[in-house]
Amino acid sequence: MDHLIGALIGAPLLGAGILLVGGRRLDRVGHWIGCLLAAVSFGIGAALFADMLGKPTDQRTLTSHLYSWVPVGGFRADVAFQLDQLSMTFVLLITGVGTLIHIYSIGYMAHDENRRRFFGYLNLFLAAMLLLVLADNYLLLYVGWEGVGLASYLLIGFWQHKPSAATAAKKAFIVNRVGDMGLSIAIMVLFTTYGTFSFGPVFAHATGASQAKLTVIGLLLLLGACGKSAQVPLQSWLGDAMEGPTPVSALIHAATMVTAGVYLVTRSGAIFNAAPTAQLAVCVVGAVTLMFGAIVGCAKDDIKKALAGSTMSQIGYMMLAAGLGPIGYVFAIMHLVTHGFFKAGLFLGAGSVMHGMNDEVDMRKYGGLRRYMPITYVTFGLGYLAIIGFPGLSGYWSKDKIIEAAFAKGGTEGWILGGVALLGAGITAYYMTRVMVLTFFGEERWEPAPDPDKTPGVEPGIEVHPGELPHPHESPRSMTIPMVILAFGSVFAGGLFSINSAFLKWLEPVTGHSEGHSPVSTWEVTAATLVVLVVGGALAWAQYGRRPVPVTAPRGSLVTRAARRDLLQDDFNHIVLVRGGEHLTRSLVYLDHSLVDGAVNGTAASVGGLSARLRQVQNGYVRSYAVSMLGGTAVLVAATLLMRAV
């Protein structure tokens, strides 16, 4: 079956090539081609999964070597794939959720004149993401890593006629380049240390390097993960990336691209296990990010940006779990998969709401939509219950395990990390209840539709009748069916994974696992989580469900105003990075002119001046030469007499 691994990537890559090169003659069928080839990739993945289940645990890894790209002396770069339990988990998530999002996009992008190109970009993204998780070495992983960055740039800026979308795409691309530099340097250090890019030899000899070098490698890998997974300090691009079409938000920011950093850390577990300092840094980054995203999500009135803050926070949970080492790797990936179901469903639900509300994104202008959009309401509601960790739903099984694993780290670190994770669960319940109440409950707060020609922020692709009130309606079946399927995953996936510890047993051969010794029991964690869940939900209901919601947001406290501005992340970046970069550039230019060029120019001027003075001696007058000869003779005579006297 190993020959099918290349076909996993080849199917969506073929679709991208056909749709992007085929031209407008494919406009009528382009979306069907994109969906078909995404579904073909999922079918191949399902066949490989079934084959893998039929093999013993120690024989489930498949490798496929295509060719050696650069075999030169001791340097060897292979194009080879590795399919094991970890990569298979990602393959099914990427192709399964990706296919559903393709189907959803048929209805959502129905009125967009560039729909064929959009599906070409979606296929390109799937191919790059599959290459990333199927590579058997860091160099090929980096190719997929950069491919994902390119595809995300194209998708975020798809409506490039909007200045905000073009700016958001450039911002995402540039911020990710910072993280990519960390990953590229880490790969170079890995090669100089171990003489290979392949995972197997590197992990087998992970402890062969010095502790300092392992720490450097781990921190550089973490920097790369922070860029792709929008973790502090490289998180600023995620909220702006909501300028892309809603299916892009569901695909990139729920189930695939933002999880690439978690995959990188988990895949490199052997390196982080041998570098405790870098591993602790992963925990700290995850804990800080989960709180950062949760606080930002509490203050956003834009439904997509509220969900973006939520994504940042939930990826923080995964990163925190991955930083716990063998205690948390399995739970990080488990939460990644369950999050892929309920967050993709939430984003698609948000798109369905926008579809029925003349593309309005301000939740303060919604209200009472459950009566008009029952399928969207139910599916979105199930995703809401899953993400807050309602008992029995998917998020409950994965998030509670992360909180328990954080406490199991032990010592002061365990109590701090566990406490942060527990507090984050309460804030999650608050901001998600706020989203639910503002959107589906309360009085109707609709305003006349804006004129797309006079309002740059209005997305094209949806029919808008300027000056008319929205007429909420349920979305077409091409949009609701994927939402229903994702809702089933939001409800049942976590429970199925937890039966007889099925998911743990599935991943343990690749990631390893240790139980740890938690100072709190599972039931105590569950009880504490339920308490903070109820408190957070009750606070949100008291604030938004029991009193009228103004259409215009009140001024709010200092913290609220800061959260609306993403806790001043852009201000910080502008002051420290933009202005700091400008001052650094000016200083370097000054040093270049005054020191480097000054030294060169000064030397030239000195030589020129000395030459001018020497030239004055050679004036062509015999009397001057005679005086010079007389003076020289006098000096020689005086020196001779002085030496004889001594």
Secondary structure, 3 states (H helix, E strand, C coil): CCHHHHHHHHHHHHHHHHHHHCCHHHCCCHHHHHHHHHHHHHHHHHHHHHHHHCCCHHHCCEEEEEEEEEEECCEEEEEEEEECHHHHHHHHHHHHHHHHHHHHHHHHCCCCCCHHHHHHHHHHHHHHHHHHHHECEHHHHHHHHHHHHHHHHHHHCCCCCCHHHHHHHHHHHHHHHHHHHHHHHHHHHHHHHHCCCEHHHHHHCHHHCCHHHHHHHHHHHHHHHHHHCCCCCCCCHHHHHHHCCHHHHHHHHHHCHHHHHHHHHHHCHHHHHCCHHHHHHHHHHHHHHHHHHHHHHHHCCEHHHHHHHHHHHHHHHHHHHHHCHHHCHHHHHHHHHHHHHHHHHHHHHHHHHHHHCCCCCEHHHCCCHHHCCHHHHHHHHHHHHHHCCCCCCHHHHHHHHHHHHHHHCCHHHHHHHHHHHHHHHHHHHHHHHHHHHHHHCCCCCCCCCCCCCCCCCCCCCCCCCCCCCCCCCCCCHHHHHHHHHHHHHHHHHHHHHHHHHHHHHHHHHHHCCCCCCCCCCHHHHHHHHHHHHHHHHHHHHHHHCCCCCCCCCCCCCHHHHHHHCHHHHHHHHHHHHHHHHHHHHHHHHHHHHHHHHHHHHHHHHHHHHHHHHHHHHCCCCHHHHHHHHHHHHHHHHHHHHHHHHC
